[in-house]
Amino acid sequence: MYFEFWVAFGKVDTSNDGLIDLTEFIMAKKMVSQWLGKIIDPEIEFNIIDSKGNGKISFGEFTKWGLKVLRG
């Protein structure tokens, strides 16, 4: 499952810097919604995922969020 998250993370991280910023997340809203369920407000969801509050989503944060979403 982590490999699938790694592939998904790489598709969202279009700058290839190992982090997802808000613009990348908003641009990938449709794609992420297909993987994990509909995202209503990407800015709010981004802030939930960004647990460090640094304006970037790391792979660890992305995976933790994704697993939580899948578990319901």
ZADRENSE-982360 format. One record per residue: residue number from 1; x, y, z of N, C-alpha, C in turn; residue in one letter. Coordinates in steps of 0.1 Angstrom, whole numbers. Atoms other than C-alpha are relative to their C-alpha. Last residue first. Layout:
# residues N
+-----+-------+-------+-------+-------+-------+-------+-------+-------+-------+------+
| pos |   npx |   npy |   npz |  capx |  capy |  capz |   cpx |   cpy |   cpz | code |
+-----+-------+-------+-------+-------+-------+-------+-------+-------+-------+------+
| NUM |     X |     Y |     Z |     X |     Y |     Z |     X |     Y |     Z |    a |
...
+-----+-------+-------+-------+-------+-------+-------+-------+-------+-------+------+
//
This chain:
# residues 72
+-----+-------+-------+-------+-------+-------+-------+-------+-------+-------+------+
| pos |   npx |   npy |   npz |  capx |  capy |  capz |   cpx |   cpy |   cpz | code |
+-----+-------+-------+-------+-------+-------+-------+-------+-------+-------+------+
|  72 |    13 |    -6 |    -3 |  -129 |    57 |    75 |     0 |     6 |    13 |    g |
|  71 |     6 |     8 |   -12 |  -100 |    33 |    72 |   -13 |     6 |     4 |    r |
|  70 |     4 |    13 |     4 |   -92 |    47 |    37 |    -7 |    -8 |    11 |    l |
|  69 |    12 |    -1 |     9 |   -93 |    83 |    49 |    -5 |   -14 |    -4 |    v |
|  68 |    11 |    -4 |    -8 |   -69 |    75 |    78 |   -13 |     1 |    -8 |    k |
|  67 |     3 |    12 |    -8 |   -45 |    57 |    55 |   -12 |     2 |     9 |    l |
|  66 |     6 |    10 |     9 |   -45 |    86 |    31 |    -5 |   -12 |     7 |    g |
|  65 |    13 |    -5 |     4 |   -38 |   111 |    59 |    -8 |   -10 |    -8 |    w |
|  64 |     8 |     0 |   -12 |    -9 |    92 |    73 |   -14 |     4 |    -3 |    k |
|  63 |     3 |    14 |    -3 |     4 |    86 |    38 |    -8 |    -1 |    12 |    t |
|  62 |     9 |     5 |    10 |     3 |   123 |    29 |    -5 |   -14 |     3 |    f |
|  61 |    13 |    -7 |    -3 |    19 |   134 |    62 |   -11 |    -5 |   -10 |    e |
|  60 |     5 |     5 |   -12 |    47 |   109 |    57 |   -14 |     5 |     3 |    g |
|  59 |     5 |    13 |     3 |    52 |   119 |    21 |    -6 |    -6 |    12 |    f |
|  58 |   -10 |    10 |     2 |    55 |   155 |    32 |    -6 |   -13 |    -4 |    s |
|  57 |     3 |    14 |    -4 |    29 |   181 |    27 |    11 |    -9 |    -3 |    i |
|  56 |    -5 |    11 |     9 |    41 |   217 |    25 |    -5 |   -13 |     6 |    k |
|  55 |     4 |    -3 |    14 |    28 |   249 |    40 |     4 |   -10 |   -10 |    g |
|  54 |   -11 |    -7 |     8 |    48 |   245 |    72 |    -4 |     4 |   -14 |    n |
|  53 |     3 |   -14 |     2 |    19 |   237 |    95 |    10 |     8 |    -7 |    g |
|  52 |   -11 |    -8 |    -5 |    35 |   205 |   107 |    -3 |    15 |    -1 |    k |
|  51 |     0 |     0 |   -15 |     2 |   186 |   104 |    11 |     8 |     6 |    s |
|  50 |   -12 |    -7 |    -3 |    -2 |   196 |    67 |     1 |     1 |    16 |    d |
|  49 |   -11 |     9 |     3 |   -29 |   171 |    60 |    13 |     5 |     5 |    i |
|  48 |     1 |    12 |    -9 |   -56 |   191 |    78 |    12 |    -9 |    -2 |    i |
|  47 |    -3 |    -4 |   -14 |   -44 |   223 |    61 |    -1 |   -11 |    10 |    n |
|  46 |   -15 |    -2 |     0 |   -45 |   206 |    27 |     5 |     4 |    14 |    f |
|  45 |    -6 |    14 |    -1 |   -81 |   194 |    34 |    16 |     1 |     0 |    e |
|  44 |     3 |     5 |   -13 |   -92 |   230 |    41 |     7 |   -13 |     2 |    i |
|  43 |    -8 |    -8 |   -10 |   -75 |   243 |    10 |    -2 |    -5 |    14 |    e |
|  42 |   -14 |     4 |    -1 |   -88 |   214 |   -11 |     8 |     8 |     9 |    p |
|  41 |    -8 |   -12 |    -1 |  -125 |   221 |    -2 |    15 |    -4 |     1 |    d |
|  40 |     9 |   -11 |     2 |  -149 |   193 |   -12 |     8 |    13 |    -1 |    i |
|  39 |    -5 |   -11 |    -8 |  -124 |   165 |   -17 |    -9 |    12 |    -3 |    i |
|  38 |     2 |   -14 |     4 |  -143 |   135 |   -30 |     6 |     9 |    10 |    k |
|  37 |    13 |    -6 |    -3 |  -129 |   101 |   -22 |     0 |    15 |    -2 |    g |
|  36 |     3 |     1 |   -14 |   -94 |    85 |   -19 |   -14 |     6 |     4 |    l |
|  35 |    -7 |    10 |    -8 |   -81 |    77 |   -53 |    -6 |    -2 |    14 |    w |
|  34 |     3 |    14 |     6 |  -106 |    95 |   -75 |     7 |   -11 |     8 |    q |
|  33 |    14 |     3 |    -3 |  -106 |   126 |   -52 |    -3 |   -14 |    -6 |    s |
|  32 |     0 |     4 |   -14 |   -68 |   127 |   -54 |   -14 |    -5 |     4 |    v |
|  31 |    -7 |    12 |    -1 |   -70 |   129 |   -92 |     0 |    -6 |    14 |    m |
|  30 |     8 |    11 |     7 |   -97 |   155 |   -92 |     7 |   -13 |     1 |    k |
|  29 |    12 |     2 |    -7 |   -79 |   177 |   -66 |    -8 |   -12 |    -6 |    k |
|  28 |     2 |    14 |     0 |   -45 |   174 |   -83 |   -13 |    -4 |     7 |    a |
|  27 |     0 |     5 |    14 |   -43 |   211 |   -93 |    -3 |   -15 |    -1 |    m |
|  26 |    12 |    -4 |     6 |   -54 |   220 |   -57 |     0 |    -5 |   -15 |    i |
|  25 |    12 |     8 |    -6 |   -27 |   198 |   -42 |   -13 |     5 |    -7 |    f |
|  24 |     0 |    14 |     5 |     0 |   212 |   -65 |   -12 |    -8 |     5 |    e |
|  23 |     3 |    -1 |    14 |   -10 |   248 |   -56 |     0 |   -14 |    -7 |    t |
|  22 |    15 |    -2 |     2 |   -11 |   240 |   -19 |    -4 |     0 |   -15 |    l |
|  21 |     4 |   -13 |    -4 |    25 |   226 |   -19 |   -15 |     1 |    -3 |    d |
|  20 |    11 |    -4 |     8 |    34 |   189 |   -21 |    -4 |    14 |     6 |    i |
|  19 |    10 |    -7 |    -8 |    69 |   180 |   -10 |   -12 |     4 |    -9 |    l |
|  18 |     3 |     9 |   -11 |    96 |   157 |   -24 |   -10 |     6 |    10 |    g |
|  17 |    -8 |    -4 |   -11 |   109 |   185 |   -47 |    -2 |    -9 |    13 |    d |
|  16 |   -10 |    10 |    -3 |    96 |   169 |   -79 |    10 |     4 |    11 |    n |
|  15 |   -13 |    -7 |     0 |    78 |   201 |   -89 |    12 |   -10 |     3 |    s |
|  14 |    -5 |    -3 |    14 |    48 |   180 |  -100 |    13 |     8 |     0 |    t |
|  13 |   -12 |    -8 |    -2 |    44 |   165 |   -65 |     6 |     3 |   -14 |    d |
|  12 |     5 |   -13 |    -5 |     8 |   152 |   -72 |    12 |    10 |     1 |    v |
|  11 |     9 |    -6 |    10 |    20 |   123 |   -94 |    -5 |    14 |     4 |    k |
|  10 |    -9 |    -5 |    11 |    49 |   115 |   -70 |    -8 |     7 |   -11 |    g |
|   9 |    -7 |   -12 |    -5 |    25 |   113 |   -41 |     8 |     6 |   -11 |    f |
|   8 |     9 |   -11 |     0 |     3 |    89 |   -60 |     6 |    13 |     4 |    a |
|   7 |     3 |    -3 |    14 |    33 |    66 |   -68 |   -10 |    12 |     0 |    v |
|   6 |   -13 |    -7 |     6 |    45 |    68 |   -32 |    -3 |     4 |   -14 |    w |
|   5 |     0 |   -14 |    -5 |     9 |    61 |   -19 |    12 |     7 |    -6 |    f |
|   4 |    11 |    -7 |     7 |     7 |    30 |   -41 |     0 |    15 |     4 |    e |
|   3 |    -4 |    -2 |    14 |    41 |    19 |   -28 |   -10 |     8 |    -8 |    f |
|   2 |    -9 |   -12 |     0 |    29 |    24 |     7 |     5 |     3 |   -13 |    y |
|   1 |     8 |   -12 |     0 |     0 |     0 |     0 |     9 |    13 |     0 |    m |
+-----+-------+-------+-------+-------+-------+-------+-------+-------+-------+------+
//
